[in-house]
Amino acid sequence: MQTIENINNVIKDDMAVMLYFSAPTCNVCHALKPKLVEAIDENFKEFKIISIDTSVDQEIAANFSVFAIPTVLVFLDGREFLRKSRHMSVNEVIGEIKRPYEIMTS
């Protein structure tokens, strides 16, 4: 079971973390997630991905001020670096993460 404390510990302990907020009734979420996960895995070696179902974990979504789905939050070195909601492309997300990630890992 996911808790806010567990997620915050992962964010603190891992260099790069993506939180993916979705819900079972969100068709866009289901279409985007596998493409985004594949792109993250292909482009970034050390990236932890946590999926959060907002229909179950409403408290976690509220804690991170997520009120729309899909929402992607990317944390680099424990700080929120990127926040995208609803309208986003995989290339857009990867493009915004790539340079800072490469600087961190070089």
GROMACS elastic network, one bead per residue, 0.5 to 0.9 nm:
[ bonds ]
;  ai    aj funct       b0    kb
    2     5     6  0.83598   500
    2     6     6  0.64664   500
    2     7     6  0.70756   500
    2    52     6  0.82390   500
    2    57     6  0.80813   500
    2    60     6  0.85724   500
    3     6     6  0.51594   500
    3     7     6  0.62782   500
    3     8     6  0.85415   500
    3    57     6  0.84998   500
    3    59     6  0.89190   500
    3    60     6  0.71314   500
    4     7     6  0.51968   500
    4     8     6  0.60424   500
    4     9     6  0.85611   500
    4    59     6  0.81290   500
    4    60     6  0.57892   500
    4    63     6  0.76109   500
    5     8     6  0.50944   500
    5     9     6  0.61599   500
    5    10     6  0.87305   500
    6     9     6  0.51009   500
    6    10     6  0.63598   500
    6    11     6  0.87303   500
    7    10     6  0.51112   500
    7    11     6  0.62301   500
    7    12     6  0.85928   500
    7    19     6  0.88533   500
    7    50     6  0.81017   500
    7    60     6  0.89126   500
    8    11     6  0.50118   500
    8    12     6  0.60954   500
    8    13     6  0.85442   500
    8    78     6  0.86247   500
    9    13     6  0.59358   500
    9    14     6  0.83649   500
   10    13     6  0.50769   500
   10    14     6  0.56996   500
   10    17     6  0.75893   500
   10    48     6  0.82195   500
   10    78     6  0.86974   500
   11    14     6  0.56556   500
   11    15     6  0.75363   500
   11    16     6  0.74836   500
   11    17     6  0.60346   500
   11    18     6  0.87290   500
   11    48     6  0.87847   500
   11    75     6  0.66725   500
   11    76     6  0.81404   500
   11    77     6  0.77351   500
   11    78     6  0.52158   500
   11    79     6  0.79325   500
   12    15     6  0.77868   500
   12    77     6  0.72133   500
   12    79     6  0.83726   500
   13    77     6  0.83444   500
   13    78     6  0.75412   500
   14    17     6  0.66369   500
   14    46     6  0.82631   500
   14    47     6  0.79026   500
   14    48     6  0.72452   500
   14    76     6  0.83053   500
   14    77     6  0.71975   500
   14    78     6  0.74780   500
   15    46     6  0.72858   500
   15    47     6  0.73834   500
   15    48     6  0.84324   500
   15    75     6  0.78706   500
   15    76     6  0.57141   500
   15    78     6  0.69213   500
   15   104     6  0.85552   500
   16    46     6  0.65824   500
   16    48     6  0.62442   500
   16    49     6  0.86995   500
   16    74     6  0.72711   500
   16    75     6  0.57130   500
   16    77     6  0.64183   500
   16    78     6  0.77138   500
   16   101     6  0.79642   500
   17    46     6  0.86615   500
   17    47     6  0.55732   500
   17    49     6  0.58243   500
   17    50     6  0.75566   500
   17    73     6  0.81178   500
   17    74     6  0.57210   500
   17    75     6  0.51080   500
   17    76     6  0.66516   500
   17    77     6  0.86619   500
   17    78     6  0.82483   500
   18    47     6  0.72647   500
   18    48     6  0.62236   500
   18    50     6  0.62051   500
   18    51     6  0.83724   500
   18    72     6  0.67223   500
   18    73     6  0.55718   500
   18    75     6  0.63154   500
   18    76     6  0.88945   500
   19    48     6  0.85531   500
   19    49     6  0.60503   500
   19    51     6  0.59222   500
   19    52     6  0.70481   500
   19    71     6  0.80103   500
   19    72     6  0.57077   500
   19    73     6  0.50718   500
   19    74     6  0.64462   500
   19    75     6  0.82838   500
   20    29     6  0.89894   500
   20    33     6  0.78689   500
   20    49     6  0.73105   500
   20    50     6  0.61250   500
   20    52     6  0.59601   500
   20    53     6  0.84849   500
   20    69     6  0.89555   500
   20    70     6  0.71900   500
   20    71     6  0.60129   500
   20    73     6  0.66972   500
   20    74     6  0.88239   500
   21    29     6  0.82406   500
   21    50     6  0.85842   500
   21    51     6  0.60646   500
   21    53     6  0.60185   500
   21    54     6  0.63096   500
   21    61     6  0.74191   500
   21    66     6  0.78135   500
   21    68     6  0.84778   500
   21    69     6  0.62035   500
   21    70     6  0.55746   500
   21    71     6  0.51037   500
   21    72     6  0.63741   500
   21    73     6  0.83496   500
   22    25     6  0.85092   500
   22    26     6  0.67314   500
   22    28     6  0.89581   500
   22    29     6  0.56845   500
   22    30     6  0.80091   500
   22    33     6  0.88536   500
   22    51     6  0.75387   500
   22    52     6  0.63161   500
   22    53     6  0.52087   500
   22    54     6  0.58657   500
   22    55     6  0.81096   500
   22    68     6  0.85470   500
   22    69     6  0.53707   500
   22    70     6  0.50376   500
   22    71     6  0.69906   500
   23    26     6  0.54426   500
   23    27     6  0.86585   500
   23    29     6  0.72167   500
   23    30     6  0.85097   500
   23    52     6  0.80267   500
   23    53     6  0.50120   500
   23    54     6  0.55291   500
   23    55     6  0.57558   500
   23    56     6  0.83306   500
   23    69     6  0.73862   500
   23    70     6  0.79863   500
   24    27     6  0.77409   500
   24    29     6  0.82400   500
   24    30     6  0.79014   500
   24    53     6  0.74548   500
   24    54     6  0.87987   500
   24    55     6  0.76638   500
   25    29     6  0.85802   500
   25    30     6  0.88869   500
   25    55     6  0.89695   500
   26    29     6  0.52556   500
   26    30     6  0.66413   500
   26    31     6  0.89851   500
   26    69     6  0.74259   500
   26    70     6  0.76926   500
   27    30     6  0.52048   500
   27    31     6  0.63475   500
   27    32     6  0.86682   500
   28    31     6  0.51423   500
   28    32     6  0.60212   500
   28    33     6  0.84854   500
   28    69     6  0.85486   500
   28    70     6  0.72366   500
   28    86     6  0.83334   500
   29    32     6  0.52545   500
   29    33     6  0.59425   500
   29    69     6  0.71021   500
   29    70     6  0.53073   500
   29    71     6  0.86562   500
   29    86     6  0.87152   500
   30    33     6  0.56191   500
   30    34     6  0.73437   500
   31    34     6  0.67613   500
   31    35     6  0.73685   500
   32    35     6  0.55166   500
   32    36     6  0.60502   500
   32    37     6  0.86072   500
   32    70     6  0.83920   500
   32    88     6  0.89962   500
   32    89     6  0.81910   500
   32    90     6  0.76652   500
   33    36     6  0.51102   500
   33    37     6  0.59847   500
   33    38     6  0.84580   500
   33    70     6  0.88424   500
   34    37     6  0.51525   500
   34    38     6  0.60381   500
   34    39     6  0.85471   500
   35    38     6  0.52027   500
   35    39     6  0.61863   500
   35    40     6  0.86509   500
   35    90     6  0.69789   500
   36    39     6  0.51203   500
   36    40     6  0.61230   500
   36    41     6  0.85675   500
   36    89     6  0.85757   500
   36    90     6  0.55523   500
   36    91     6  0.87263   500
   36    93     6  0.82977   500
   36    94     6  0.84094   500
   37    40     6  0.51211   500
   37    41     6  0.61087   500
   37    42     6  0.85737   500
   37    49     6  0.77437   500
   38    41     6  0.51318   500
   38    42     6  0.61295   500
   38    43     6  0.86326   500
   39    42     6  0.50858   500
   39    43     6  0.60586   500
   39    44     6  0.82766   500
   39    90     6  0.72887   500
   39    91     6  0.83911   500
   39    94     6  0.73251   500
   40    43     6  0.52964   500
   40    44     6  0.56031   500
   40    45     6  0.81615   500
   40    47     6  0.72941   500
   40    49     6  0.87989   500
   40    94     6  0.71295   500
   41    44     6  0.56622   500
   41    45     6  0.64691   500
   41    46     6  0.84776   500
   41    47     6  0.74833   500
   42    45     6  0.74942   500
   43    94     6  0.78779   500
   43    98     6  0.78930   500
   44    47     6  0.61466   500
   44    98     6  0.81274   500
   44   101     6  0.78491   500
   44   102     6  0.86675   500
   52    55     6  0.88487   500
   52    56     6  0.82241   500
   52    57     6  0.67356   500
   52    60     6  0.79458   500
   52    61     6  0.78123   500
   53    56     6  0.55493   500
   53    57     6  0.58113   500
   53    58     6  0.79262   500
   53    61     6  0.85301   500
   54    58     6  0.50448   500
   54    59     6  0.83190   500
   54    60     6  0.77595   500
   54    61     6  0.60892   500
   54    66     6  0.87770   500
   54    67     6  0.89481   500
   54    69     6  0.82632   500
   55    58     6  0.61103   500
   56    59     6  0.86005   500
   57    60     6  0.54155   500
   57    61     6  0.65236   500
   57    62     6  0.88286   500
   58    61     6  0.50839   500
   58    62     6  0.61336   500
   58    63     6  0.85311   500
   59    62     6  0.50876   500
   59    63     6  0.60523   500
   59    64     6  0.87417   500
   60    63     6  0.50138   500
   60    64     6  0.64476   500
   60    65     6  0.86227   500
   60    66     6  0.85393   500
   61    64     6  0.53327   500
   61    65     6  0.61385   500
   61    67     6  0.70975   500
   62    66     6  0.57162   500
   62    67     6  0.71276   500
   63    66     6  0.76447   500
   64    67     6  0.89906   500
   64    73     6  0.87961   500
   66    69     6  0.77780   500
   66    71     6  0.69979   500
   66    85     6  0.85549   500
   67    71     6  0.84433   500
   67    85     6  0.89911   500
   68    71     6  0.64745   500
   68    85     6  0.64763   500
   68    86     6  0.68053   500
   69    72     6  0.85790   500
   69    85     6  0.62860   500
   69    86     6  0.57559   500
   70    84     6  0.82162   500
   70    85     6  0.57079   500
   70    86     6  0.52194   500
   70    87     6  0.83097   500
   71    83     6  0.71791   500
   71    84     6  0.55629   500
   71    86     6  0.63059   500
   72    82     6  0.76778   500
   72    83     6  0.57262   500
   72    84     6  0.52064   500
   72    85     6  0.63999   500
   72    86     6  0.89577   500
   72    93     6  0.87384   500
   73    80     6  0.69503   500
   73    81     6  0.76140   500
   73    82     6  0.56537   500
   73    84     6  0.66761   500
   73    85     6  0.87740   500
   74    79     6  0.83095   500
   74    80     6  0.59139   500
   74    81     6  0.56122   500
   74    83     6  0.65597   500
   74    84     6  0.88730   500
   74    97     6  0.81974   500
   75    78     6  0.56455   500
   75    79     6  0.50666   500
   75    81     6  0.52935   500
   75    82     6  0.70254   500
   76    79     6  0.54727   500
   76    80     6  0.65381   500
   76    81     6  0.60990   500
   76    82     6  0.88509   500
   76   100     6  0.84052   500
   76   101     6  0.76611   500
   76   104     6  0.86123   500
   77    80     6  0.84970   500
   77   104     6  0.85995   500
   78    81     6  0.89316   500
   80    83     6  0.76380   500
   81    97     6  0.83192   500
   82    93     6  0.83453   500
   82    96     6  0.78353   500
   82    97     6  0.78364   500
   84    87     6  0.75776   500
   84    88     6  0.66570   500
   84    93     6  0.79485   500
   85    88     6  0.69101   500
   88    91     6  0.85221   500
   88    92     6  0.66324   500
   88    93     6  0.72001   500
   89    92     6  0.51252   500
   89    93     6  0.64655   500
   89    94     6  0.87303   500
   90    93     6  0.52895   500
   90    94     6  0.61831   500
   90    95     6  0.84322   500
   91    94     6  0.51177   500
   91    95     6  0.57811   500
   91    96     6  0.85010   500
   92    95     6  0.51236   500
   92    96     6  0.62726   500
   92    97     6  0.87874   500
   93    96     6  0.53636   500
   93    97     6  0.64232   500
   93    98     6  0.86786   500
   94    97     6  0.52453   500
   94    98     6  0.58829   500
   95    98     6  0.53830   500
   95    99     6  0.76171   500
   96    99     6  0.71460   500
   96   100     6  0.80301   500
   97   100     6  0.59599   500
   97   101     6  0.59629   500
   97   102     6  0.85742   500
   98   101     6  0.52469   500
   98   102     6  0.60803   500
   98   103     6  0.86855   500
   99   102     6  0.51447   500
   99   103     6  0.62392   500
   99   104     6  0.86697   500
  100   103     6  0.50869   500
  100   104     6  0.61908   500
  100   105     6  0.87183   500
  101   104     6  0.50928   500
  101   105     6  0.62585   500
  101   106     6  0.86207   500
  102   105     6  0.51809   500
  102   106     6  0.59526   500
  103   106     6  0.53709   500
